[in-house]
Amino acid sequence: MILQAHNVSVRYGSRVAVSNVDLEARPGEVLALLGANGSGKTSLMRALAALQAHSGTIVWDSGRPPPGSIGYMPQDNGARAALTAFEVVLLGRMRTLGLRVGAADLAAAKAAMDEIGISDLAARHIGELSGGQRQMVLIAQVLAGNPRALLLDEPTSALDIAHQLHVLDLLRTATRQRGLTTIAILHDLNAAARFADRVALMTMGRLAGIGAPADILQPVTLEPTFDVHVAVDLGSDGHPVVLPLRARRL
């Protein structure tokens, strides 16, 4: 689905969290949403997912998104500790777990866990898992629903380096193979540089820049956004490498 957001703003009482943001995302691309804490990323993501009141217009394929077409993964998920990992993934196919579950739903949940590489966790209760394991279960839950768009709020925040690389590579591959429209909030600028097709940089609720990682991840944009001095070099794989040097206020 093509996303077109125009002049989107989000307010919490008198406080403006998102101000006049224009954004477009297309199938087959990963768009990384970047910015310092409190820059409005999550509020914008919730507005795109139709979970947050906002002004302006948000259109998916020239209209409202069909039910189940957007796979949204928030920062915090209230999955009940008594559920097994497989049951949590299965919830991505159905709103509640009933006495009867279709064979197609069971197969889709199993396939999503296989895709993520967490089939060995299927019978374990979600409350017994580490933060990183729970995060991978929730990603599998989103993929099990066969969405047309993915909106992921910090999908790798609890993962170690190896699992970060695995999950981001998997999400990029799924985005391209399935033709998904994927927007992910990331804090790791170097991960965004490597895995995102485009990045959108937010500061104080506004969009400071959007484009190819090599164009946006530069000192002139990063330093005022994050209030740090940075050096940016080109890695051996051709992607920008951002090195934080020191806080600007010190």
Secondary structure by P-SEA (a helix, b strand, c coil): cbbbbcbbbbbcccccccccccccccccbbbbbbbccccaaaaaaaaaaccccccbbbbcccccccccccccccccccccccccaaaaaaaaacccccccccaaaaaaaaaaaaaaccccccccccccccaaaaaaaaaaaaaaacccbbbbccccccccaaaaaaaaaaaaaaaaaaccbbbbbbccaaaaaccccbbbbbcccccccccccccccccccccccccccbbbbbccccbbbbbbcccccc
